[in-house]
């Protein structure tokens, strides 16, 4: 491999930056909610479990957005749909801060889920199609690191501003991602792969029927992945607050630490996947999460919980760091924008009950969130390894 195979043009760097920021700020808007579940429950005089319905519907509506925006991206281009996605989720996040009731908030979060569902598939396709093959592992890790980066940004915002502006103000800050659109309009080109295929029209359902085995396997893989990530993230702040008695600031500090671990893990395993293959990198990360579970859930000190959560997210997001490259390499080329996002978000739909399921397990065991977290991740780590192992390897496929 020549030294120039890793060179990126300014335009390619701008694509990576724009799609990273789009996914980061999408995640930032999503994760604001998990820090304020307790506040919303108090304001609307209900339980945390009832508020988790907002998380469930956000995740459940994402396949609608993936299919809608992904199909439009395959027809009209990745770039304009990415702009529309970012504007949509930013405005809906802002509107969430004005919700007069829990019902209205849940409706707004469901609509937010539609906008959020379109962003990943469109952004990932635009990025992976725009870079050299030799860079896919690294760029896959960078792109997916946008997700924990958004969680990290939400953690910092919660630490610095929560007590000053309250949960409504936290949502209103979510309008800021709209500024990314200015960068995309000025500096980002359309995907060269899309431009080559623009004259063709391909029916997504026809491609799914032709590749039904791949379609079902990819959904199973992404369902496992989403249980893996949301099972370690959605209720962890609530666990720290309610079972370990930590303050808002302590929870935010631990969240900052474990999201740094997540970013490092995504980059590390993304790069590793270029050497050992996508499948092996994912399976290795998933299995290495298992021995971390006791430290992650049973620790009682801030240091122990910070260390356990850092390692857990290093491996969880390490596995995720391979996904953009792996899924795009496996997808049918003519419908890549729709296919990648659609199977991702159908997997999300299957996993959308995670927060409510874990909250129910905790409630049934006297508020034992540690047990709910441990059971879920022990099972999912093994399932993910098996499902990925049954799939194909397409590292380095020409896009």
C-alpha positions, 0 to 999 in steps of 0.5 A, spaced: 500 500 500 503 506 497 503 512 502 499 516 498 493 511 499 491 515 505 491 522 502 485 525 503 483 531 499 480 538 502 473 536 499 473 529 502 475 532 509 469 536 509 465 530 507 467 527 513 467 533 518 460 534 515 457 527 516 461 526 523 458 533 526 451 531 523 451 524 527 454 528 533 449 533 534 443 528 532 446 524 538 447 530 542 439 532 541 437 525 543 441 524 549 439 530 552 433 526 554 436 521 558 439 526 563 432 529 564 428 523 565 427 525 572 426 532 571 420 531 566 417 525 570 417 530 576 414 536 572 408 532 569 407 528 576 409 521 573 414 516 573 421 515 570 418 509 566 412 513 563 417 518 561 421 512 557 416 511 552 419 518 549 425 514 548 421 508 545 418 512 540 424 516 538 427 509 536 421 506 534 420 511 529 427 511 526 425 506 520 420 511 517 425 516 517 431 511 514 426 509 509 423 516 507 430 520 507 434 514 504 429 513 498 430 520 497 437 520 497 438 514 492 433 518 488 435 526 489 442 525 492 445 524 499 447 532 500 440 535 500 437 530 504 443 530 509 441 538 509 433 536 510 435 531 516 439 536 520 434 542 519 428 537 521 431 534 527 434 541 530 427 544 529 423 538 533 429 538 538 427 546 539 420 545 539 420 539 545 423 545 550 416 548 549 411 541 550 406 543 555 404 536 557 407 529 557 403 527 551 405 533 546 413 531 548 412 524 546 409 526 540 415 531 538 420 526 540 416 521 535 417 526 530 424 527 532 425 520 531 423 520 524 428 526 522 434 522 526 432 515 523 434 518 516 441 522 518 445 516 519 444 512 513 444 518 508 451 521 512 454 514 512 453 513 505 455 520 503 462 519 507 464 511 505 462 513 498 467 519 498 473 516 501 479 511 498 478 504 500 484 504 504 481 509 509 474 506 510 476 503 517 479 509 520 473 513 517 468 508 519 471 509 526 471 517 526 464 517 523 461 512 528 465 516 534 460 522 532 455 518 536 459 518 543 461 525 541 454 527 541 453 523 548 459 527 551 457 534 548 450 532 552 454 530 558 458 537 558 452 541 557 448 537 563 454 539 567 455 546 565 447 548 564 442 543 567 441 547 574 441 554 570 436 553 564 432 546 566 430 541 562 426 545 557 432 550 556 437 543 555 432 542 549 432 549 546 440 548 545 438 543 540 437 548 535 444 549 534 446 543 530 442 547 524 448 551 523 452 545 520 447 546 514 451 552 512 458 548 512 455 543 508 452 548 503 459 551 502 464 545 502 461 538 501 460 535 494 455 530 492 457 523 493 461 521 486 458 514 487 451 517 487 453 521 481 455 515 477 448 512 478 444 518 478 441 516 471 438 509 474 432 508 478 432 502 482 426 500 487 428 498 494 423 493 495 425 489 489 432 489 491 430 487 498 426 481 495 432 479 491 437 480 497 432 477 502 437 473 506 442 479 507 436 483 509 434 479 515 441 478 517 442 485 517 436 487 521 438 481 526 445 484 526 443 491 527 437 489 533 443 486 537 447 492 536 442 497 538 440 493 544 448 493 545 449 500 545 442 503 548 442 497 553 449 500 556 447 508 555 439 509 556 438 508 563 446 508 566 445 516 568 438 514 572 442 508 575 447 512 577 442 517 580 437 513 583 441 507 585 448 510 587 445 516 589 450 521 585 449 528 584 447 531 577 455 533 577 457 526 578 453 523 573 455 528 568 463 527 570 462 519 569 458 520 563 464 525 560 469 519 562 465 513 559 464 517 552 471 519 552 472 511 552 467 510 547 470 515 542 477 512 543 474 505 542 470 506 536 477 509 532 481 503 535 477 498 533 475 501 526 482 501 524 483 494 527 478 492 522 482 494 516 487 489 519 483 483 521 477 484 518 470 487 520 467 481 523 473 479 527 473 486 530 466 486 532 466 480 535 472 481 539 469 488 542 463 484 544 466 479 547 471 483 551 465 487 554 463 481 558 468 481 563 467 488 564 460 487 567 461 486 574 466 493 575 461 497 571 455 495 575 457 493 582 462 498 583 460 503 589 465 508 588 465 514 583 472 511 581 470 504 580 464 506 576 468 511 572 473 506 570 468 500 569 463 505 564 470 507 560 471 500 559 464 498 557 463 504 552 470 503 549 468 496 547 461 497 546 463 503 541 469 499 539 464 494 536 460 500 533 466 503 530 466 498 524 459 498 522 459 504 517 464 501 513 461 493 514 454 495 513 456 499 507 460 494 504 455 489 504 449 493 502 446 493 494 450 498 491 444 501 487 440 502 494 445 503 499 443 510 502 436 507 503 438 500 505 443 501 510 439 506 514 433 502 513 436 496 516 439 500 521 433 503 524 429 496 523 434 494 528 433 500 532 425 498 532 426 491 535 431 494 540 426 500 542 423 497 548 430 497 551 429 502 556 422 500 558 424 493 559 430 495 563 426 500 567 421 494 568 426 489 570 429 494 575 422 496 578 420 488 579 427 487 583 426 493 588 429 499 583 435 494 582 438 498 575 444 494 576 441 487 575 437 490 569 443 493 566 448 486 567 442 481 564 441 485 558 449 486 556 451 479 558 446 476 553 446 481 548 454 481 547 453 473 546 448 474 541 451 480 537 458 475 537 454 469 534 450 474 529 456 477 526 459 471 526 454 468 521 455 474 516 459 475 510 466 479 510 466 484 505 472 488 507 475 492 501 469 491 497 469 497 491 464 501 492 
